[in-house]
Amino acid sequence: MQEQPQQMVARGYDAVAERYAELERDAPWPRLAWLDDLLARLPGGVRVLDLGCGNGLPAGERIVRRHRLTGVDVSPRQVELARANVPAGEFATGDILALDLPRGAFAAVTAFYTFDHLPRERLPEMFGLVHGWLAESGLLLCCVEVEDTPGVVADWLGAPMYFSSYEPGTSRRLLTGAGFDILRDEIVAQLEGGHEVSYLWLLARKR
């Protein structure tokens, strides 16, 4: 039976968790600058959901300074690391498209380098789920790659990994179509293991 994308992503991140953590040490990624913008828009003590939380660093550690963090990742190894790195957060292993979370429970949702590991045809469904989990006027911060990639498996840090993405115009359209108003968006390049990769960053508010 063919391995499903979420199974491949879980197995891949289990295998490369420590190597992945080294990538951001080559050059700062834009993640924290965007996260700080999001957090500055929130009152203290609210609930924040981090989809694809990884090992909890650096985003989870920053979130728990003033807010209540729930992190979810498909990789058991990454969740294990997150619990050790950010003991003040709550973390669970799971497929983000299959989560059973209460509606309106979160003031903000973040997803860093996460949605590109979903089949792109399920991105509208993902945005719809996030819309439901957010409280009134809640915020979503996410990034997606900018290539028109219908779904590929590539060697990534020595492990097979699934990737899929739309070009930026489609990603923006799907987000607004799911009931969000885009507050900020920008294409930003970053270095990953000596290679430049561009992402569309999106900060949006639930209508």
N, C-alpha and C positions, 0 to 999 in steps of 0.2 A: 504494500500500500504506500502511495506517495506521501512523503512527509508534508504536513501542513505548514504554512508560513510561521504561525505562532510557535510551533514545535521547533522549527529550525532556529528561530530567533532566540528562544529559551536556551536551547542547547549551545548555540553560538556564544551567547553572553556568559553562560556558565563557564565556557572554555577560555574566554578572552577577558574576563572581568578585570584582572590585574593589569593586563596590557592596555586595555582601554583607558584605565585611570591615568596612565602615563601620557596619553596623547595631549591632554590639555596643558601639560607642563612645558611643551615646546614653545607655545605662544598663547597669551590669554585669548579665550574665546569670548564672544559678545554676550554670552548667557547671563552673567551677573549684572551687566549694565541694564539689560532689559528687565531682569527680575527686580532690580532695585526700583525701576520705574513703576512696575506693577505694585510692589509692596508699599510704595509711598502713597498709592491711591486707596489703600485699605485702612480701616480703623484697626487698632490693636486687638489681638485675641480672637480673631475670626478663624474659621476653618479653611484650609487650603488643601486641595487635592493635587498631588504630583503624579501624573501618569507616565510610566516608564522612568521611575525614580532612580534607577541605577543604584550606585553604592551610597547615595545620599549626599555626595559631595560634588560640587560646592553648594548646590541649590538648596537641598534639604537643611543643611546646617544654617544657611542664611534665613530660611523661612521660620525655623523654630525659635529664633531670637525674639520674635514678637507675636507669633501666630501658632495655631494648632495644625500640625501637619499630618496628613494621611498620604502615604506613598504606596504605589502599587507597581510591581514589575513582573514580567513574565518569567524572569530568570531567578530561580531559587538562590543561586550564589550571590547575585546582586542584592537581593533582599537580606540575605545573611550579613553582608558587608554593611548595608545601610543601617541595620539594627545596631551594629557595633559602632559605626561612625556617628550616628545621630540618635542616641538613646532616648531623647525627648520626643521623637516622632513615633507614629504608629505605622507599621509596614506590613504588607501582605503580598503574597505571590498570586498572580492571576492574569488571565487574558483580559485586557482592558475593554474589549468589545463584549465581554460576557459578565461584567461586574453588575452586582445587584446592590445599588446604592440608593439611599433615599433622595427623593426629588427635593430640590431647593436647599440642600444641606451645606453647600460650600459657597463662600464669598468669592473664591477664585479657583481656577484650574490652570495648572501649568503642564506642558508637555514638551520637553527638550529632546530633540533628535529621536523622537518616538514614532510619529505618525508615518514616517517613511518606511517603517517595518510592517505596515499594514498593507493589504491589497488596496490599491488606490480607489477601486470602485466602492470600497466600504468607508471612504472618508466622509461622505455625507451622513452616513449612519453614526459615525464617531462624533461628528460635530453635533448631531441631534441628541446623542446621549449626554454630551457635555452640557448642552443647553438645558436639559432637564435636571441635571445635578446642581446647576448653579442657582443661587438665590436670585431674587429680583435685582436687575442691573449688575449681576455678577460679571467678573472679568475672566477672560481666557487669554493666556499667553502661550504661544506655540511657535515652532519653526518647522518648515518643510523644505526639502530640496527643490531646486528650480528646474531640473531636467524633466523632460517628457518621457518617463520610464514606466511602461505598463506592468512591469514585474520581472525582476531578474534575480538570479542567484549568483553571487560573486564571492570570491575568496576575500575575506576581510580579517586582517590580523591573524591569518592562519586558519580560519574557520569558515565554513560556508555560511553565508548570510543573505537574507532576503531583503530586497529594496524595491520600492515602487513610489512614484510621485507624478504629479502633474506640473505643467508649466504654471508660472505665477498667476496669470490671469484666471485660470480655472480654479486654483486654490482659493483665491479671493472670492470668486463668484460662489463657490460652494459654501464658504463661511458665511457670507451675507445671506445666502439662500436658506441657511439653517437658523436664521433669526438673530444674527449678530450685526452690530455696527462696528466697523473697523476704526479704531482710534489712532493707531500708528501702524505703518508697514514699511519695511525696508529690506532690500537684498544686501546681505553682508557676507563677505568671504572670510573664511578662517583657515588656519593651517591645521591639518591632521596628518601627523607623521611625515611632514615635509611636503604634503600635497595640499593645494588650495581647493576648498570646497565651498560653494556658495549656498546660502540658505535664505529663504524668504521668512522674515520674522513678522509676526502678526500679534498685535495687542488689540483685543476686541471686547465689546460690552454686549451682554445679553439684552435684547430688546424686550 
